Amino acid sequence: MTHRISRFREILARRRRKIGLPPGTLLPPERPPTEPVTVHLIDYDAEHLEEREIALEEIETILNYKDRPTVTWIDVTGLHDIRLIQQLGKLLSIHPLTLEDIVSTGQRPKLEEGEAYLYIVCHMLTFDEQDYTVTAEQVSLILGRGFVLTFQERPGDVFDPVRERLRQKIGHIRQRDASYLAYALLDVIVDHYFVVLEAISERAEQLEARLLERADQQVQHELAALRRELIGMRRAVWPLREVFAELQRLENPLIAPETRPFLRDTYDHIVQVIEIVESLRELLAGLTDLYLSQLSHRMNEIMKVLTLVGTIFIPLTFIAGIYGMNFDYMPELHWRYGYPAVMLLMLVLALGMLYAFRRRGWI
């Protein structure tokens, strides 16, 4: 939860810094990452594939691939080099407002139609097995004529299966156009949501087992934290359904007709992800109710024991109170067997009450 709050504070701080600035102004993050910005390029068609890292000082070599009859995937990792992003925008004719959205992380998943490109924002999710948190990273994807441009916040992604399909010529990806590559990248992001949900469900099963064994407060804290992670995941997935619904309806020549059935398939996956998220939320809510029920049951058991002890000692306290009075004329005080007789009376009363409680099923 702490990382999510810091994320919100970072977004709000960025918005505050942009107050009064003209639209399209790009601002670097206040704390630039230590990792350098990298530009990875894959250019391919059915027969050949070229893969290389492009140095920042030779970024203009991208123009050599722009007019080729091939598909070019340019993957940029790191958003803190504003000059590089501006250069890419100039080389590929990307609007300054789109560049501003790329740099401004924390965007809601959306689809925007530019003059010669489509701009898609989505969130790549990963599950941290150490602290059981879901980490969201904004991925910006631009689909142009013959190229796909992606922007990631930091190194590490879920695109390796797509890279391997390109390198090994698996499936039809090398025979399709840039819209199919864009679909493949978005699809692998959505497919990874299932990996995150599987990890969350496994964690929920562990918490359920611990809860049935002993309802301690730590389990309740972990349940609440897991529910918050699901709420964050829901925010990332729900708008993406609208994005793919709009992609299917969009009449744009950048989306090939043969790509549209695959977009519908990914839309179905998103709907399934949303259903699983809602089911897990209900499951965690049920586990929270189970925790509260067990806590209430344990409290009732404690109160029953205390009430039982108090009820048994009420008549014993009454007898002890009578013989604790300082009256001179109490015959039993001078009786030789008075003390053992009173103790025996107390014992009989206590055992008799226990027997009566047991007969009624109270204990």
Buried (B, 14 or more C-beta within 10 A) or exposed (E): EEEBEEBEEBBEEBEEEBEEEEEBBBEBBEEEBEEEBBBBBBBBEEEEBEEEEBEEEEBEEBEEBBEEEBBBBBBBBBBBBBEBBBBBBEBBEBBBEBBBBBBBBBBBBBBBEBEEBBBBBBBBBBBEEEEBBBBBBBBBBBBBEBBBBBBBBEEEBBBEBBBEBBEEBEEEBBEBBBBBBBBBBBBBBBBBBEEBBEBBBEBBEEBBEBBEEEBEEEBBEBBEBBBBBBEBBBEBBBBBBBBBBEBEEBEEEBBEEEBBEBBEEBBEBBBBBBEBBEEBBEBBEEBBEBBEEBBEEEEEEEEEEEEBEEEBBEBBEEBEEEEEEEEEEEEEEEEEEBEEEBEEEBEEBBEEBBEEBEEEEEE
